[in-house]
Amino acid sequence: MAAPTADTAPREPDRGPAAQPALTAEARRSGLPVLDAGRGQPNWIATAPRAAFFRLGTFAVEEAVAAGSPVAEDPYWGRTPVAEGIADRLVAGLDPADFLRAAVDWVVAELGADPDELVSEWVRAILGDGYPSPTRMLRHCESVMERYLQEVTGARVPLRVFGTEGGAAAMAYTFRSLKENGILGPGDKVAIAAPVFTPYLQIPALADFGLEIVEVRAAPNAAYRFEPGQLTAALRDPAIKAFMVINPGNPDTRAMRPERLAELAALVATERPDLVVVADTVYATFVEGFRGLLAEIPRNVICLHSFSKNAGATGNRLGFVALAADSLLDELLTPATAARYESVTADPAALPFVARMVADSREVALHNIAGLATPDQVQMAFFALSHLLPSGAAPTASLREELAARAAALLGPLGVDAPGGQDTLYYALVDLEAVARVRHGEAGVERLRAQDPTRVPVRLAHDHGVVVLPGAGFGAPTWDVRVCLAALPADALHRVAESLTQVVDALTT
C-alpha cells in the first residue's frame, strides 16, 4: 500500500490521547487487521471480584423478596432486607473457598467489622437502597479502601477516602476544590512531572484555572526517573504551590526511586512544608514492593487512584481520592472560602478539605446526595479485596510476568531495552532514534531527524493497521511513540515491532 500523503492522510492532534480516534479510523481504513496499541484499555478482566459482585446481587434480591412486599402482597416489590442474621444467611450458601465468603471473613477478621453490619451495608448498597451515607464513602467500603491504599503505597497513617467516578473524576474534583478554596489560583505555578498523561497539562492551562506550568522532565534512557537533586532544585522555589506526579508514570512507566522519595521528604521537612503534592497512583500495583509519596510525606499528599487498569475496569469508572486524616490541606484553608459551604454545616470554617471536595462534586447545593453510586462502591471494595486477600498474590504476580513477556516481544526485535528500575511495563515509550541507531547507525539517526515525526503514527496506521500514540503529545521526546503493552498479547506486539522497524527503515534508507 502506498505511503500516505499530505492530501490523503490525517495529521494527528498535538496531544497524545486526542490522536487515538483519528489514528484508529486510519488503521481501519487500511483494510488490514487492526493492532490497537494506542488505547490504555488492558485486554484482561478480573473475574473473581466481578463474580462475587453478581453473586452478592442475587443474594440481595432474594433477601429483599424474603422481607416481603409492601404493596398489597405484590411479589414484584420487596423491602429492605433484614439485617439480623444476614451474614450467616449469606455464607450458608457459599463454599469456604468462595471469593465472596473469603472477603467477608477477611474484613471481619482484619478490620474488626461486625458480620451483620458489614453484609447488610453491602446488600443495601448493591441494591441501591438509599443514598450513599456517609456521602463521602460507605463506612466498611472506606475501611477496605483505606487498608488497600496503605498496602499498595506503604503508607501507615489513617486516611480519609472519597469514592469517585473513576480516576478522571478524582482529577477533576481535586483541581476544582484546590481552586475553590484558594489553594491554587490564577498565575500560581504548579510543577508537573513530565512526560505525563495529557490532562495534567491541559487542565491547569484552562482559563478557569490559569496556572503556570513548570515541567520537571524525566531523565531519558536511564534506570532512574529523575536525576539526583533534580526534584529538590525544582521544588524548593516557594512560588511553586503544588507538584503533580503520576507515580509510577504514564507514559514513562518508571516509579520514583527510594532516594528521590527521600530527597522530596527532606525538602518538605526543611524548606517546603507548604508544598501540596497530587500523586496519581493508578499503576502502583504493577510494581512489586512499590512505595509511594503517601508513605513519605502523607500530610502533603492528595492521592488519586483508579481500578481501571489493574482490574480491567475502564468502563466501571471506579476511583477515589484519599488524604491523610492529618492533612496539610486543612491547614491551608482560609476563612475567606468558608462561606461557600454554609449550606453544608453550621461551622463551615471547620469543614475539612476532603469534605469540601465532596460538596464541590455536586455544586455544594446537592451535597446531601453526593457520593459514588453505592453498587459501584461495593464493586470497588471487591476489586481492592482481590489484592488484599491471600489469594490475590498469585494473579498479581502472573500479570507482572505477562507484561514482562510482552515487553520482550516488542522491544527485542527493535533492539532496545526497557528503562529498567521499578517499571510497570504497562506501556513502552519507544525511542525511534534509538531504533534507527541500532539498525542504521548515526547516519540513519540523522536521516530520521530530517523527517516529520508527526507522520510516523499516521504511516503506521495507514500502511500497517497499527495504532500507537505520539510521545510528544504527552511531553515525551519528539521521536518517542507510546505503545500500550497491556492492550495486546505478545504475538501481536511482535508484529507491532515489525511494523515499527519497517517504518523506521523506510524513513532512514
C-alpha positions as CSV (number, residue, x, y, z in Angstrom):
1,M,0.0,0.0,0.0
2,A,1.3,3.4,-0.9
3,A,2.6,5.7,1.8
4,P,0.2,8.5,3.0
5,T,0.4,11.9,1.5
6,A,-0.5,15.3,2.9
7,D,-3.7,15.1,0.9
8,T,-4.8,11.6,1.9
9,A,-3.7,11.0,5.4
10,P,-4.8,12.9,8.5
11,R,-2.4,14.5,11.0
12,E,-3.0,13.5,14.5
13,P,-3.8,16.2,17.1
14,D,-0.9,17.6,19.1
15,R,-1.8,15.8,22.3
16,G,-1.3,12.1,22.6
17,P,-4.7,10.7,23.7
18,A,-6.5,13.1,21.4
19,A,-4.8,11.3,18.5
20,Q,-6.4,8.0,19.2
21,P,-9.7,8.3,17.3
22,A,-8.2,9.6,14.1
23,L,-5.4,7.1,14.1
24,T,-7.8,4.2,14.8
25,A,-10.0,5.3,12.0
26,E,-7.0,5.4,9.7
27,A,-5.9,1.9,10.7
28,R,-9.4,0.6,10.0
29,R,-9.3,2.2,6.5
30,S,-6.1,0.4,5.8
31,G,-8.0,-2.9,5.3
32,L,-5.5,-4.7,7.5
33,P,-6.1,-6.4,10.8
34,V,-6.0,-3.5,13.3
35,L,-3.5,-3.8,16.2
36,D,-4.5,-1.0,18.6
37,A,-1.6,-0.4,20.9
38,G,-2.7,3.2,21.4
39,R,-5.6,2.8,23.9
40,G,-4.9,2.4,27.6
41,Q,-7.5,-0.3,28.0
42,P,-6.0,-3.6,29.1
43,N,-7.0,-6.9,27.5
44,W,-7.7,-8.6,30.8
45,I,-10.7,-8.7,33.1
46,A,-10.5,-9.5,36.8
47,T,-13.3,-12.2,37.1
48,A,-13.3,-13.3,40.7
49,P,-14.3,-9.9,42.2
50,R,-16.9,-9.4,39.5
51,A,-18.4,-12.9,40.1
52,A,-18.6,-12.0,43.8
53,F,-20.4,-8.8,43.0
54,F,-23.0,-10.6,40.9
55,R,-23.4,-13.4,43.4
56,L,-24.0,-10.8,46.2
57,G,-26.5,-9.1,43.9
58,T,-28.5,-12.3,43.5
59,F,-28.4,-12.9,47.3
60,A,-29.5,-9.3,47.9
61,V,-32.5,-9.6,45.6
62,E,-33.5,-12.9,47.3
63,E,-33.3,-11.2,50.7
64,A,-35.4,-8.2,49.5
65,V,-38.1,-10.7,48.3
66,A,-37.9,-12.6,51.6
67,A,-38.5,-9.4,53.5
68,G,-42.0,-9.3,52.0
69,S,-43.8,-6.9,49.7
70,P,-45.0,-3.6,50.9
71,V,-47.6,-3.2,48.1
72,A,-50.6,-5.4,48.7
73,E,-48.5,-8.6,48.6
74,D,-47.5,-7.8,45.0
75,P,-44.4,-10.1,44.5
76,Y,-42.9,-7.5,42.1
77,W,-41.9,-5.5,45.2
78,G,-39.5,-6.2,48.0
79,R,-38.3,-4.5,51.2
80,T,-35.0,-3.6,52.8
81,P,-33.5,-6.9,53.8
82,V,-33.5,-7.9,57.5
83,A,-30.1,-7.2,58.9
84,E,-30.2,-9.6,61.8
85,G,-28.5,-12.9,60.8
86,I,-27.9,-11.7,57.3
87,A,-24.2,-12.7,57.4
88,D,-25.0,-16.3,58.3
89,R,-27.6,-16.5,55.6
90,L,-25.1,-15.3,53.0
91,V,-22.2,-17.6,53.9
92,A,-24.5,-20.6,54.4
93,G,-24.8,-20.8,50.6
94,L,-21.1,-20.3,49.9
95,D,-18.2,-22.7,49.6
96,P,-15.4,-21.8,52.1
97,A,-13.0,-21.1,49.2
98,D,-15.5,-18.7,47.5
99,F,-14.2,-15.2,47.0
100,L,-17.3,-13.6,48.5
101,R,-17.1,-15.7,51.7
102,A,-13.3,-15.1,51.9
103,A,-14.0,-11.3,51.5
104,V,-16.5,-11.3,54.4
105,D,-14.2,-13.3,56.6
106,W,-11.2,-11.1,55.9
107,V,-13.0,-7.8,56.6
108,V,-14.4,-9.2,59.8
109,A,-11.1,-10.6,61.0
110,E,-8.7,-7.9,59.7
111,L,-10.8,-4.8,60.1
112,G,-12.9,-5.7,63.0
113,A,-16.3,-5.4,61.2
114,D,-19.5,-6.8,62.7
115,P,-20.6,-9.5,60.2
116,D,-24.2,-8.5,60.0
117,E,-23.4,-4.8,59.8
118,L,-20.9,-5.5,57.0
119,V,-23.1,-7.7,54.9
120,S,-26.2,-5.5,55.5
121,E,-24.2,-2.5,54.2
122,W,-23.1,-4.4,51.1
123,V,-26.5,-5.8,50.5
124,R,-28.3,-2.4,50.8
125,A,-25.5,-0.8,48.7
126,I,-25.7,-3.3,45.9
127,L,-29.5,-2.9,45.8
128,G,-29.1,0.9,45.7
129,D,-31.4,1.0,48.7
130,G,-30.7,4.5,49.9
131,Y,-28.4,7.4,49.1
132,P,-24.7,7.0,49.9
133,S,-24.4,7.5,53.7
134,P,-21.9,8.8,54.7
135,T,-21.8,10.7,51.4
136,R,-18.0,10.5,51.2
137,M,-18.0,6.7,51.3
138,L,-19.8,3.9,52.9
139,R,-18.2,3.0,56.2
140,H,-17.0,-0.5,55.6
141,C,-16.1,0.2,51.9
142,E,-13.9,3.1,53.1
143,S,-12.2,0.8,55.6
144,V,-11.3,-1.6,52.8
145,M,-10.1,1.2,50.6
146,E,-8.0,2.6,53.4
147,R,-6.3,-0.7,54.1
148,Y,-5.8,-1.3,50.3
149,L,-4.1,2.0,49.7
150,Q,-1.9,1.6,52.8
151,E,-0.8,-1.8,51.5
152,V,-0.3,-0.5,47.9
153,T,1.7,2.6,48.8
154,G,3.3,1.7,52.1
155,A,1.5,4.4,54.0
156,R,0.9,3.8,57.6
157,V,-1.4,6.7,58.6
158,P,-5.2,6.9,58.9
159,L,-6.8,8.0,55.7
160,R,-10.0,9.7,54.5
161,V,-11.3,8.2,51.3
162,F,-13.7,9.7,48.8
163,G,-15.1,7.4,46.1
164,T,-15.3,8.9,42.7
165,E,-16.5,8.1,39.2
166,G,-13.0,6.9,38.1
167,G,-9.6,8.5,38.2
168,A,-10.8,11.2,35.8
169,A,-13.4,12.4,38.3
170,A,-10.8,12.3,41.0
171,M,-8.6,14.6,38.9
172,A,-11.4,17.0,38.1
173,Y,-12.7,17.2,41.7
174,T,-9.1,17.8,43.0
175,F,-8.4,20.6,40.7
176,R,-11.8,22.2,41.3
177,S,-11.6,22.1,45.1
178,L,-8.0,23.4,45.1
179,K,-9.3,26.4,43.1
180,E,-12.5,27.0,45.1
181,N,-10.5,27.0,48.3
182,G,-7.9,29.4,47.1
183,I,-5.1,26.9,47.4
184,L,-4.3,27.3,43.7
185,G,-5.3,30.5,41.8
186,P,-4.6,32.2,38.5
187,G,-0.9,32.9,37.9
188,D,0.2,30.3,40.5
189,K,3.0,27.9,39.5
190,V,2.5,24.2,39.5
191,A,5.3,21.7,38.8
192,I,4.3,18.7,36.8
193,A,6.4,15.6,36.3
194,A,6.7,15.1,32.5
195,P,6.1,13.3,30.3
196,V,2.6,12.9,31.7
197,F,-0.9,11.9,30.9
198,T,-2.1,14.9,28.9
199,P,-5.0,16.2,31.1
200,Y,-2.4,17.1,33.8
201,L,-1.0,19.6,31.3
202,Q,-4.4,20.6,29.8
203,I,-6.5,21.3,32.9
204,P,-4.1,23.8,34.6
205,A,-3.9,25.7,31.4
206,L,-7.7,26.2,31.1
207,A,-8.9,29.8,31.6
208,D,-10.8,28.5,34.7
209,F,-7.5,27.9,36.4
210,G,-4.9,30.0,34.7
211,L,-2.0,28.2,36.3
212,E,1.6,28.5,35.1
213,I,3.1,25.0,34.4
214,V,6.7,24.2,35.3
215,E,7.7,20.8,33.8
216,V,10.0,18.6,35.7
217,R,11.3,16.3,33.0
218,A,12.3,12.7,33.5
219,A,15.8,11.5,32.7
220,P,15.7,9.7,29.3
221,N,17.1,6.2,28.8
222,A,18.1,5.7,32.4
223,A,17.3,3.2,35.1
224,Y,16.1,6.0,37.3
225,R,13.3,8.5,36.6
226,F,14.8,11.8,38.0
227,E,18.4,12.9,38.3
228,P,19.8,13.2,41.9
229,G,18.9,16.6,43.2
230,Q,16.5,17.4,40.3
231,L,13.3,17.4,42.4
232,T,14.9,19.5,45.2
233,A,16.2,22.1,42.7
234,A,12.8,22.5,41.0
235,L,10.5,22.3,44.0
236,R,12.4,24.5,46.5
237,D,11.0,27.5,44.7
238,P,8.3,28.9,47.0
239,A,6.4,30.2,44.0
240,I,5.5,26.6,43.1
241,K,2.4,25.8,45.0
242,A,1.9,22.2,44.0
243,F,3.7,19.3,42.5
244,M,1.7,16.9,40.3
245,V,3.1,13.5,39.5
246,I,1.9,10.1,38.2
247,N,3.9,7.6,40.1
248,P,4.5,5.1,38.6
249,G,4.3,7.1,35.5
250,N,2.3,7.3,32.2
251,P,3.7,7.2,29.6
252,D,7.0,7.0,31.4
253,T,6.4,3.8,33.3
254,R,9.1,4.1,36.0
255,A,8.4,4.6,39.6
256,M,10.3,7.2,41.7
257,R,13.4,5.6,43.3
258,P,13.6,5.5,47.1
259,E,16.4,8.0,47.0
260,R,14.2,10.6,45.2
261,L,11.4,10.0,47.7
262,A,13.8,10.6,50.5
263,E,15.0,13.8,48.8
264,L,11.5,15.1,48.5
265,A,10.7,14.2,52.1
266,A,13.8,16.1,53.3
267,L,12.8,19.1,51.2
268,V,9.3,19.1,52.7
269,A,10.6,18.8,56.2
270,T,13.2,21.6,55.9
271,E,12.2,24.1,53.2
272,R,8.7,23.3,51.7
273,P,6.3,22.2,54.4
274,D,3.6,24.1,52.5
275,L,4.1,22.1,49.2
276,V,0.9,20.3,48.0
277,V,1.6,17.1,46.2
278,V,-1.0,15.5,43.9
279,A,0.1,11.9,43.5
280,D,-1.7,9.7,41.0
281,T,-1.0,6.0,41.8
282,V,-3.2,4.2,39.3
283,Y,-0.3,2.0,38.2
284,A,1.1,1.2,41.6
285,T,0.0,-2.4,41.8
286,F,2.1,-3.3,38.7
287,V,5.4,-2.6,40.6
288,E,6.4,-5.2,43.2
289,G,7.4,-3.5,46.5
290,F,6.1,-0.1,45.4
291,R,6.4,2.7,47.9
292,G,4.7,6.0,47.2
293,L,4.8,9.6,48.3
294,L,1.8,8.9,50.6
295,A,4.2,6.8,52.7
296,E,6.9,9.5,52.9
297,I,5.0,12.8,53.2
298,P,1.4,11.8,54.0
299,R,0.4,15.3,55.3
300,N,1.2,16.9,52.0
301,V,-0.3,14.4,49.6
302,I,-3.6,14.2,47.7
303,C,-3.6,10.7,46.5
304,L,-5.6,9.7,43.4
305,H,-6.3,6.1,42.4
306,S,-8.4,4.0,40.0
307,F,-9.1,0.4,39.3
308,S,-9.4,0.9,35.5
309,K,-6.0,-0.7,34.8
310,N,-5.3,-3.4,37.3
311,A,-8.9,-4.8,37.3
312,G,-9.5,-4.2,33.6
313,A,-12.4,-1.9,34.5
314,T,-12.2,1.2,32.5
315,G,-15.9,1.1,31.8
316,N,-16.8,0.7,35.5
317,R,-15.4,4.2,36.3
318,L,-14.2,3.4,39.8
319,G,-11.6,5.5,41.6
320,F,-11.0,7.5,44.7
321,V,-9.3,10.4,46.3
322,A,-7.5,9.9,49.6
323,L,-5.9,12.3,52.1
324,A,-4.3,11.6,55.5
325,A,-6.6,12.3,58.4
326,D,-3.9,14.8,59.5
327,S,-3.6,16.8,56.3
328,L,-1.8,20.0,55.3
329,L,-4.7,20.8,53.1
330,D,-6.9,21.5,56.1
331,E,-4.3,24.0,57.4
332,L,-4.3,25.8,54.1
333,L,-8.0,26.6,54.2
334,T,-8.9,30.2,54.9
335,P,-12.0,31.9,56.4
336,A,-12.5,33.7,53.1
337,T,-13.5,30.5,51.3
338,A,-15.6,29.0,54.1
339,A,-18.8,30.9,53.2
340,R,-19.2,28.7,50.1
341,Y,-20.1,25.7,52.4
342,E,-22.6,27.3,54.7
343,S,-25.3,25.0,53.4
344,V,-23.2,22.0,54.4
345,T,-22.6,22.7,58.1
346,A,-23.2,25.4,60.7
347,D,-19.5,25.7,61.1
348,P,-18.1,25.8,57.5
349,A,-14.7,27.0,58.7
350,A,-14.1,23.6,60.4
351,L,-15.1,21.6,57.3
352,P,-12.0,19.6,56.2
353,F,-10.8,19.8,52.6
354,V,-11.9,16.3,51.6
355,A,-15.5,17.1,52.8
356,R,-15.4,20.3,50.8
357,M,-14.3,18.2,47.8
358,V,-17.4,16.0,48.3
359,A,-19.6,19.1,48.4
360,D,-17.9,20.7,45.3
361,S,-18.5,17.5,43.4
362,R,-22.2,18.3,43.5
363,E,-22.0,22.1,43.3
364,V,-22.4,22.3,47.1
365,A,-26.2,22.7,46.9
366,L,-26.6,19.0,46.3
367,H,-24.0,17.9,48.8
368,N,-26.5,15.8,50.8
369,I,-27.0,13.5,47.8
370,A,-23.3,13.4,46.8
371,G,-21.2,10.3,46.7
372,L,-20.3,7.5,44.3
373,A,-23.2,5.1,43.5
374,T,-23.5,2.5,46.2
375,P,-23.3,-0.6,43.9
376,D,-20.1,0.9,42.5
377,Q,-18.7,1.2,45.9
378,V,-19.2,-2.5,46.5
379,Q,-17.6,-3.4,43.3
380,M,-14.6,-1.2,44.1
381,A,-14.3,-2.8,47.5
382,F,-14.2,-6.2,45.9
383,F,-11.5,-5.1,43.5
384,A,-9.5,-3.9,46.4
385,L,-10.1,-7.1,48.3
386,S,-8.8,-9.1,45.4
387,H,-5.4,-7.6,46.2
388,L,-5.7,-7.8,49.9
389,L,-6.8,-11.4,50.2
390,P,-4.0,-14.0,50.3
391,S,-5.4,-15.4,47.1
392,G,-4.6,-12.1,45.4
393,A,-0.8,-12.5,45.3
394,A,-0.6,-15.2,42.6
395,P,-2.8,-13.3,40.0
396,T,-0.8,-10.1,40.6
397,A,2.5,-11.9,40.1
398,S,1.3,-13.6,36.9
399,L,0.1,-10.3,35.4
400,R,3.5,-8.8,36.1
401,E,5.2,-11.8,34.4
402,E,2.9,-11.4,31.4
403,L,3.7,-7.8,31.0
404,A,7.4,-8.6,31.1
405,A,6.9,-11.1,28.3
406,R,5.0,-8.6,26.3
407,A,7.8,-6.0,26.7
408,A,10.4,-8.5,25.5
409,A,8.2,-9.3,22.5
410,L,8.0,-5.7,21.5
411,L,11.5,-4.4,22.4
412,G,13.5,-7.5,21.4
413,P,13.0,-7.1,17.7
414,L,13.6,-3.3,18.0
415,G,17.0,-3.9,19.6
416,V,16.2,-1.6,22.6
417,D,15.8,-2.2,26.3
418,A,13.2,-1.3,28.8
419,P,14.2,1.7,31.0
420,G,14.8,-0.6,34.0
421,G,14.4,0.2,37.6
422,Q,10.9,-0.1,39.1
423,D,9.0,-0.2,35.9
424,T,5.3,-1.1,35.5
425,L,5.7,-2.3,31.9
426,Y,2.1,-1.3,31.3
427,Y,3.3,1.0,28.4
428,A,6.5,1.3,26.5
429,L,7.9,4.6,25.3
430,V,9.8,3.5,22.2
431,D,12.6,5.9,21.2
432,L,12.7,5.6,17.4
433,E,16.0,7.4,17.2
434,A,17.4,4.5,19.3
435,V,15.8,2.0,16.9
436,A,17.3,3.9,13.9
437,R,20.8,3.9,15.6
438,V,20.7,0.2,16.2
439,R,19.6,-0.5,12.6
440,H,21.4,2.2,10.6
441,G,23.9,3.9,12.9
442,E,24.3,7.6,13.4
443,A,23.7,8.3,9.7
444,G,20.3,6.7,10.0
445,V,19.5,8.8,13.0
446,E,20.4,12.0,11.1
447,R,18.2,10.9,8.2
448,L,15.3,10.2,10.6
449,R,15.6,13.6,12.2
450,A,15.2,15.2,8.7
451,Q,11.7,13.7,8.6
452,D,8.5,15.0,10.1
453,P,7.9,13.0,13.3
454,T,4.1,13.6,13.3
455,R,3.9,11.4,10.2
456,V,5.2,8.2,11.9
457,P,2.0,7.2,13.8
458,V,-0.1,8.1,10.7
459,R,2.1,5.9,8.5
460,L,1.9,3.0,10.9
461,A,-1.8,3.2,10.9
462,H,-2.2,3.7,7.1
463,D,0.4,1.2,5.9
464,H,0.2,-1.4,8.7
465,G,-3.0,-1.1,10.6
466,V,-1.0,-0.4,13.7
467,V,-2.1,2.3,16.2
468,V,0.5,3.9,18.6
469,L,0.4,7.3,20.1
470,P,2.9,10.1,19.5
471,G,5.0,10.5,22.6
472,A,5.4,14.3,22.1
473,G,1.7,14.6,22.9
474,F,2.5,13.5,26.4
475,G,5.5,15.8,26.7
476,A,7.9,13.0,25.8
477,P,10.8,13.4,23.3
478,T,9.8,14.1,19.7
479,W,10.8,10.7,18.3
480,D,9.1,8.6,21.0
481,V,5.9,6.7,20.5
482,R,3.8,5.2,23.3
483,V,2.8,1.5,22.9
484,C,0.4,0.0,25.4
485,L,1.7,-3.4,26.3
486,A,-1.4,-4.1,28.3
487,A,-3.6,-3.8,25.3
488,L,-2.2,-6.6,23.1
489,P,-0.8,-10.1,23.5
490,A,2.9,-10.9,22.9
491,D,2.5,-12.1,19.4
492,A,0.6,-9.0,18.3
493,L,3.2,-6.8,20.0
494,H,5.9,-8.7,18.0
495,R,4.0,-7.7,14.8
496,V,3.9,-4.1,16.1
497,A,7.7,-4.2,16.4
498,E,8.0,-5.5,12.9
499,S,5.8,-2.6,11.6
500,L,7.9,-0.1,13.5
501,T,11.1,-1.4,12.1
502,Q,9.7,-1.2,8.6
503,V,8.6,2.4,9.0
504,V,12.0,3.4,10.5
505,D,13.8,1.6,7.7
506,A,11.7,3.4,5.1
507,L,12.5,6.8,6.7
508,T,16.2,6.2,7.1
509,T,17.3,4.5,3.9
